[in-house]
Amino acid sequence: MKYFGTDGIRGVFGETLTDDLAFKVGKALGEMIENEKVIIGKDTRVSGDSLEAALSAGITSMGVDVLSCGILPTPAVALLTRITRSFGVVISASHNPPEYNGIKILKSGYKIPDKMEEEIEKRLEKEDFSKRYIVGRVKSFKEGKDMYIGAILEMFKDLDLTGERVSLDLANGATTVTAKDVFEFLGASVEVFNHSQDGLLINQGCGATHPKFLAEQMKNGKIGFTFDGDGDRVLAVDEERNVINGDKIIGILANGMMREGRLKNNMVVGTVMTNGGLEEYLKGKGVKLVRTKVGDKYVLEEMLRLRSNLGGERSGHIIILDRSTTGDGLITALEIMRILKNSGKALSELAKVIPDYPQITKNVKRTEKTSLESDELKKLIEKITADGYRVVVRPSGTEPVIRITVEGKNREEIEEIVEKLSRAIES
C-alpha cells in the first residue's frame, strides 16, 4: 500500500504526512461510514492539533460527527471505540521522534483490517468524494479519559498496591494523563519522570525506547515501568535496576496466567523477532510459541485465529486479549504487579529464569535501489542460518530503513555477522 504501513499512516509532519493528506483521509473515512461518530485522541506532539483539525474537517464535511478526547493513549481510544461500537482515530507516531506523526484508525476496539485500509487508499487516489448535504460537528469528549480510567480500575478492583513504591517514565507522551492517577488510586506511592506534555520532548532520550534512563534515574521505586509516546508499549525495571524487555514480560505473564488457569490453549503468539530464549522457556512449561510477522496487528490476527489470549513483541507491545483488544502498557504493568503480589517474589527472580540470547539489530538506510532479493544476499543468509544463528532481514513498516537482526550465543560473532550483512545490503 502507498500510505498505510504496519501501524497506520506514519511519516515526518509536513513532508510525507501533511494536513492535506489528513483532510483527505478524513473525507475518505467519513464517506465510508453512516450514522456513526468518530472518536479522536492524540499524543502530545506539536503537530497533533493541526492534523486533528484537518482530519476533523474532512470527517465532518461528510456529515459525520467527531468526538474529540484531547491527549489520550492509543489503548484508551481503542477501549472507548469498543464501548461505543464506533470508529476511532489516534494521531500518534508511537515510539518515533517528535518530528514524526501518524494516523491510526480503529473500529470497535480493533485496528481496521488491510481491506479497509486499501479501500481508503482507493478513495484517496481518485479524490472524487461524494457530496453530503449534512455537515457533522466536532464535540468535546473529555469524559473519555475518566471512562478509560474507570474501566481500568474496575478491571483491577482486587489489586491493592498500598505500600508499593513504583517509578514511572511517561516519555512526555499520552500516558501523562492516565498512568500516575491509576497507580495512586490503587494505593501505590509513585515517582514520576518525563511527565511534561511538551510535544518536542516526546520519546527524547526517555520512555520505552530508552529504558536505561529509568534504570539509572529511579530512586524511590522498588519497581519501574517505562512507556512509549502513545502508551501501547511498556518495559519494566526490576529492583536491581535491570531492564526487563518485552520477551521476558511475556514469559512472566504466561507463567502467571497459566498458574491461574487463564492462559488459553497453552499458547503464546510472538513474532520473528521474539527471542529464542523465551521460546525455550515456554517449551519447558508446556507452552507453544507461534511466530508471525512483525507488527502488533499481525500478532492480534494470529491470536484471534488461534484463540490465544497472550501475545506481543520484544519492544514491550503486549496484548492480553481477555483484558484489552490492543496493546496497553498500563494494563501490562498492572498485570505484572498483580503477578508479583500473588507470587510473593521479586521481579528479578521471575525474570532471571527466562533465558535471553544475545540479539543485535541494525538499521540500514533504504533507497530506491535497495533490494533484498539478490542471490548473493540469500546465500549469505542461508550460510549464517546453517551455522546456528537466527537471522531476520526486513524492511521497516514505519521508517525508510532495512532492519537487520541476528541472534545467537556469542555477541562478538553476532556483531561481525551484522556488519557483514549490512555491507551486503548497502552494496
PyMOL commands that set and color helices and strands:
alter all, ss='L'
color gray80, all
select helices_A, chain A and resi 19-32+48-60+74-84+114-126+143-155+174-177+179-185+207-209+212-217+246-259+264-266+276-284+296-306+329-343+347-352+375-386+411-426
alter helices_A, ss='H'
color red, helices_A
select strands_A, chain A and resi 4-5+8-12+37-42+65-71+87-91+100-107+110-111+138-140+165-169+189-193+223-227+234-237+243-244+267-271+288-292+310-312+318-320+359-365+390-395+401-407
alter strands_A, ss='S'
color yellow, strands_A
deselect
rebuild
show_as cartoon
